[in-house]
Amino acid sequence: MFDMIAKIEPAFSSMSTLSRKIDYQLEKISSAEAKELLNSTGASLSSFSDYMFLFSSLNDRVKLPYSEITLNLSPGERLSEANWINLSKEYMEKMGYGNCCYSIILNKDKEHSHVHILHSRIDSEGKSVSNSLAVSYTHLTLPTILRV
């Protein structure tokens, strides 16, 4: 059994903010402090902003189409890459983001193991996924995923 904390960043609209977040993760990857585990587009993180822009253009009524979530283990706890992928995908599915554009990046730069999930709040059909209840849903979702 392990503990996990989900941190949901405020949604944002700026492509420059998205590019900055992607560049930060690419720097971590190039210095071996991070690894992209999964990209829902099948592409790499370096071309991810193009896909995020494409998803955001499917619904121009959504003013804040991008967001970031971090899933954090307690210090000293570890998961295999496969388990991080499974846990992250299940989390995204249960939060309603399963059909959205997202990338899961494992960071190894802190004493606690964690993943960053950069994602669109618009799914592949152009439907918006609300984040207004994300914190409440996370409190319900994590115990289910963690099987507590």
RANOR-V740851 format. One record per residue. N is the residue number from 0. RES is the residue in one small letter. SS is DSSP state (h for helix, s for strand, l for the rest). PHI is phi in radians with two decimals (* if undefined). OMEGA is omega in radians with two decimals (none if undefined). Layout:
N	RES	SS	PHI	OMEGA
N	RES	SS	PHI	OMEGA
This chain:
0	m	l	*	3.10
1	f	l	-2.45	3.12
2	d	l	-1.76	3.10
3	m	s	-2.46	3.06
4	i	s	-2.12	3.03
5	a	s	-1.76	3.07
6	k	s	-2.00	-3.10
7	i	s	-1.83	3.13
8	e	l	-1.33	3.07
9	p	l	-1.06	3.09
10	a	l	-1.12	-3.12
11	f	s	-2.53	-3.09
12	s	l	-2.05	-2.99
13	s	l	-1.34	3.05
14	m	h	-1.16	3.12
15	s	h	-1.18	3.07
16	t	h	-1.13	3.11
17	l	h	-1.06	3.14
18	s	h	-1.08	3.11
19	r	h	-1.10	3.13
20	k	h	-1.14	3.11
21	i	h	-1.15	3.13
22	d	h	-1.04	3.11
23	y	h	-1.03	-3.14
24	q	h	-1.20	3.10
25	l	h	-1.11	3.07
26	e	h	-1.11	3.11
27	k	h	-1.08	3.14
28	i	h	-1.11	-3.11
29	s	h	-1.16	3.11
30	s	l	-1.69	3.11
31	a	l	1.11	3.07
32	e	l	-1.68	-3.14
33	a	s	-2.69	3.10
34	k	s	-2.63	3.05
35	e	s	-1.31	-3.11
36	l	s	-1.57	-3.08
37	l	s	-2.75	3.02
38	n	s	-2.24	-3.05
39	s	l	-1.10	-3.14
40	t	l	-1.47	-3.05
41	g	l	1.47	3.12
42	a	l	-1.61	3.11
43	s	l	-1.78	-3.12
44	l	h	-1.05	-3.11
45	s	h	-1.12	3.10
46	s	h	-1.90	-3.04
47	f	h	-1.09	-3.10
48	s	h	-1.08	3.10
49	d	h	-1.09	3.13
50	y	h	-1.21	3.11
51	m	h	-1.09	3.10
52	f	h	-1.11	3.12
53	l	h	-1.05	3.12
54	f	h	-1.12	-3.12
55	s	h	-1.15	-3.13
56	s	l	-1.31	3.11
57	l	l	-1.28	-3.13
58	n	l	-2.66	-3.08
59	d	l	-1.35	3.07
60	r	l	-1.36	3.13
61	v	l	-1.43	-3.06
62	k	l	-1.44	-3.14
63	l	l	-2.19	-2.96
64	p	l	-1.44	-3.05
65	y	s	-2.12	3.09
66	s	s	-2.73	3.11
67	e	s	-2.42	3.09
68	i	s	-2.18	2.94
69	t	s	-2.05	3.04
70	l	s	-1.92	-2.99
71	n	s	-2.11	3.00
72	l	s	-1.55	3.03
73	s	l	-1.21	3.11
74	p	l	-0.93	3.11
75	g	l	1.57	3.13
76	e	l	-1.49	-3.09
77	r	l	-2.40	2.99
78	l	l	-2.22	3.01
79	s	l	-1.24	3.10
80	e	h	-1.04	3.14
81	a	h	-1.08	3.11
82	n	h	-1.18	3.07
83	w	h	-1.07	3.14
84	i	h	-1.08	-3.13
85	n	h	-1.06	-3.13
86	l	h	-1.09	-3.11
87	s	h	-1.14	3.12
88	k	h	-1.10	3.13
89	e	h	-1.14	3.10
90	y	h	-1.05	-3.12
91	m	h	-1.08	3.12
92	e	h	-1.10	-3.10
93	k	h	-1.17	3.10
94	m	l	-1.44	3.13
95	g	l	1.66	-3.09
96	y	l	-1.71	-3.05
97	g	l	-1.03	-3.14
98	n	l	-1.77	3.10
99	c	s	-1.63	3.06
100	c	s	-1.37	3.10
101	y	s	-2.67	3.09
102	s	s	-2.30	3.13
103	i	s	-1.89	-3.11
104	i	s	-2.12	3.10
105	l	s	-1.43	3.09
106	n	s	-1.85	-3.11
107	k	l	-2.09	-3.01
108	d	l	-1.64	-3.13
109	k	l	-2.19	-3.14
110	e	l	-1.31	3.04
111	h	l	-1.88	3.13
112	s	l	-1.30	-3.13
113	h	s	-2.74	3.04
114	v	s	-2.10	2.97
115	h	s	-1.81	3.07
116	i	s	-2.12	3.04
117	l	s	-1.54	-3.05
118	h	s	-2.64	3.03
119	s	s	-1.55	3.04
120	r	s	-1.71	3.10
121	i	s	-2.13	-3.09
122	d	s	-1.50	-3.04
123	s	l	-1.18	3.08
124	e	l	-1.76	3.13
125	g	l	1.50	3.12
126	k	l	-1.48	3.12
127	s	s	-1.42	3.06
128	v	l	-1.89	-3.08
129	s	l	-1.19	3.03
130	n	l	-1.97	-3.07
131	s	l	-1.17	3.13
132	l	l	-1.95	-3.03
133	a	h	-0.99	-3.12
134	v	h	-1.13	3.12
135	s	h	-1.09	3.14
136	y	h	-1.12	-3.14
137	t	h	-1.07	3.12
138	h	h	-1.10	3.08
139	l	h	-1.46	-3.03
140	t	h	-1.30	-3.07
141	l	h	-1.00	3.11
142	p	h	-1.05	3.12
143	t	h	-1.14	-3.13
144	i	h	-1.17	-3.09
145	l	h	-1.37	3.09
146	r	l	1.09	3.11
147	v	l	-1.65	none
